[in-house]
């Protein structure tokens, strides 16, 4: 997500983190700040994975989907470690 501003990272990260927490059933334990953190870190994970496959995209929708997939992966890893 190199083309996004700091505010863009916060908005897309927050939305992606929130939706990922709904998908993984962790929304009750997470607040707004943690949703943002999960979404932004998810964006970094998703972006890293996409570069491994040679995929380079742009735009808000692609960035959101990248964050969402990365956030779901992150929450899955956290849930696996906690069990």
C-alpha positions as a Markdown table, in Angstrom:
| # | Residue | x | y | z |
|---|---|---|---|---|
| 1 | Unk | 0.0 | 0.0 | 0.0 |
| 2 | Unk | 2.7 | 2.5 | -0.8 |
| 3 | Unk | 0.4 | 5.0 | -2.5 |
| 4 | Unk | -1.8 | 5.6 | 0.5 |
| 5 | Unk | -1.5 | 8.4 | 2.9 |
| 6 | Unk | -1.3 | 7.9 | 6.6 |
| 7 | Unk | -5.0 | 8.6 | 6.9 |
| 8 | Unk | -5.7 | 6.1 | 4.2 |
| 9 | Unk | -3.8 | 3.4 | 6.1 |
| 10 | Unk | -5.9 | 4.2 | 9.2 |
| 11 | Unk | -9.2 | 4.1 | 7.4 |
| 12 | Unk | -8.6 | 1.0 | 5.3 |
| 13 | Unk | -6.8 | -0.7 | 8.1 |
| 14 | Unk | -9.6 | 0.0 | 10.5 |
| 15 | Unk | -12.2 | -1.3 | 8.1 |
| 16 | Unk | -10.2 | -4.4 | 7.2 |
| 17 | Unk | -9.4 | -5.2 | 10.8 |
| 18 | Unk | -13.0 | -4.8 | 11.8 |
| 19 | Unk | -14.3 | -7.1 | 9.0 |
| 20 | Unk | -11.5 | -9.6 | 9.7 |
| 21 | Unk | -12.5 | -9.7 | 13.4 |
| 22 | Unk | -16.1 | -10.3 | 12.4 |
| 23 | Unk | -15.0 | -13.2 | 10.0 |
| 24 | Unk | -12.8 | -14.7 | 12.7 |
| 25 | Unk | -15.2 | -14.1 | 15.6 |
| 26 | Unk | -12.8 | -11.9 | 17.6 |
| 27 | Unk | -14.7 | -8.6 | 17.4 |
| 28 | Unk | -15.9 | -8.8 | 21.1 |
| 29 | Unk | -12.2 | -8.8 | 22.3 |
| 30 | Unk | -11.1 | -6.0 | 20.0 |
| 31 | Unk | -11.7 | -2.3 | 20.1 |
| 32 | Unk | -11.2 | 0.3 | 17.4 |
| 33 | Unk | -7.5 | 0.8 | 18.0 |
| 34 | Unk | -6.8 | -3.0 | 17.8 |
| 35 | Unk | -8.9 | -3.3 | 14.7 |
| 36 | Unk | -6.8 | -0.5 | 13.1 |
| 37 | Unk | -3.5 | -2.2 | 14.2 |
| 38 | Unk | -4.7 | -5.6 | 12.9 |
| 39 | Unk | -5.7 | -4.1 | 9.6 |
| 40 | Unk | -2.5 | -2.2 | 9.1 |
| 41 | Unk | -0.3 | -5.2 | 10.1 |
| 42 | Unk | -2.6 | -7.3 | 7.9 |
| 43 | Unk | -1.8 | -4.9 | 5.0 |
| 44 | Unk | 1.9 | -5.4 | 5.6 |
| 45 | Unk | 1.5 | -9.2 | 5.7 |
| 46 | Unk | -0.8 | -9.2 | 2.7 |
| 47 | Unk | 1.5 | -7.0 | 0.7 |
| 48 | Unk | 4.5 | -9.1 | 1.5 |
| 49 | Unk | 2.7 | -12.3 | 0.4 |
| 50 | Unk | 1.6 | -10.6 | -2.8 |
| 51 | Unk | 5.1 | -9.6 | -3.7 |
| 52 | Unk | 6.2 | -13.3 | -3.2 |
| 53 | Unk | 3.7 | -14.2 | -5.9 |
| 54 | Unk | 4.8 | -11.3 | -8.1 |
| 55 | Unk | 1.4 | -9.5 | -7.8 |
| 56 | Unk | 1.5 | -5.7 | -7.8 |
| 57 | Unk | -1.8 | -3.8 | -7.7 |
| 58 | Unk | -3.1 | -0.4 | -6.7 |
| 59 | Unk | -6.1 | 1.5 | -5.7 |
| 60 | Unk | -8.3 | 1.6 | -2.7 |
| 61 | Unk | -10.2 | -1.7 | -3.4 |
| 62 | Unk | -7.0 | -3.7 | -4.0 |
| 63 | Unk | -5.4 | -2.2 | -0.9 |
| 64 | Unk | -8.5 | -3.0 | 1.2 |
| 65 | Unk | -8.6 | -6.6 | 0.0 |
| 66 | Unk | -4.9 | -7.0 | 0.6 |
| 67 | Unk | -5.4 | -5.7 | 4.2 |
| 68 | Unk | -8.4 | -7.9 | 4.7 |
| 69 | Unk | -6.7 | -11.1 | 3.6 |
| 70 | Unk | -3.6 | -10.2 | 5.7 |
| 71 | Unk | -5.7 | -9.4 | 8.7 |
| 72 | Unk | -7.6 | -12.7 | 8.5 |
| 73 | Unk | -4.2 | -14.5 | 8.3 |
| 74 | Unk | -2.9 | -12.6 | 11.3 |
| 75 | Unk | -6.0 | -13.3 | 13.4 |
| 76 | Unk | -5.8 | -17.0 | 12.4 |
| 77 | Unk | -2.2 | -17.2 | 13.5 |
| 78 | Unk | -3.0 | -15.5 | 16.8 |
| 79 | Unk | -5.9 | -17.9 | 17.4 |
| 80 | Unk | -3.7 | -20.9 | 16.6 |
| 81 | Unk | -1.0 | -19.7 | 19.0 |
| 82 | Unk | -3.5 | -19.1 | 21.8 |
| 83 | Unk | -4.9 | -22.6 | 21.6 |
